[in-house]
Amino acid sequence: RMQGLGGVDLLTPALPELSGSISSYRLSGYDGMDLGQELHTRYGITVPCDATWLRVSTHYYNDFEELDRLVDGLKAMQVKP
């Protein structure tokens, strides 16, 4: 779902033997935005990020509902050209 947003590039290897419990993404379309603060304020999501990158823990600490909320929040906040 993250890659379906457009402007989101997966930096973590997609090969199962190289994957882990954290996914990192390069972002575009959030220029000048304090993305971490906005995600926390609007959606109650805390992730390490800025307007150009994002790191998501996709293992024990987060469930599918929380990850869906993150993707929906990013989509809603994305700056359209």
C-alpha positions in Angstrom: 0.0 0.0 0.0 2.9 2.4 0.7 4.3 2.1 -2.8 0.8 2.7 -4.2 0.8 6.3 -2.8 3.1 7.6 -5.5 6.1 9.6 -4.3 7.0 6.8 -1.9 10.1 4.6 -2.7 10.9 1.5 -0.6 14.5 1.6 0.5 14.4 -1.7 2.4 15.2 -4.7 0.2 12.0 -6.5 -1.0 13.6 -9.9 -1.1 12.3 -12.1 1.8 15.8 -13.2 2.8 16.9 -9.6 3.1 13.8 -8.2 4.8 13.4 -7.4 8.5 11.0 -5.9 10.9 11.6 -2.3 9.9 10.8 -0.7 6.5 12.4 2.5 5.3 10.9 4.8 2.6 12.1 7.8 0.7 9.2 10.3 0.4 8.4 13.2 -2.0 5.3 15.4 -1.8 5.6 16.4 1.8 8.0 19.4 1.3 8.4 21.7 4.2 5.9 19.7 6.4 6.8 18.6 9.9 5.4 15.2 8.9 6.2 13.5 12.2 4.3 16.1 14.2 1.4 16.2 11.8 1.0 12.4 11.9 1.0 12.5 15.7 -1.4 15.4 16.0 -3.9 14.3 13.3 -3.8 10.5 13.6 -2.0 9.6 16.9 0.8 8.0 14.9 4.4 8.2 16.1 7.1 7.3 13.6 10.7 8.5 13.0 10.5 10.6 9.9 10.8 14.0 8.3 9.5 15.4 5.0 11.9 13.2 2.9 12.0 9.8 4.7 10.0 7.5 7.0 10.9 4.4 9.0 8.1 2.0 10.0 8.2 -0.9 12.4 6.1 -3.6 10.8 6.5 -6.3 13.4 5.4 -7.1 16.9 4.5 -3.5 18.0 2.1 -2.6 15.2 -0.9 -4.3 13.8 -2.5 -4.1 10.3 -5.0 -1.5 11.4 -2.3 0.8 12.6 -0.3 0.4 9.4 -3.5 1.1 7.4 -4.1 4.3 9.4 -0.5 5.4 8.6 -1.0 4.9 4.9 -4.4 6.6 4.9 -2.9 9.5 6.9 0.0 9.9 4.5 -2.3 9.8 1.5 -4.5 12.5 3.0 -1.6 14.8 3.8 0.3 14.3 0.5 0.9 17.6 -1.3 -0.4 17.3 -4.9 1.6 19.1 -7.7 
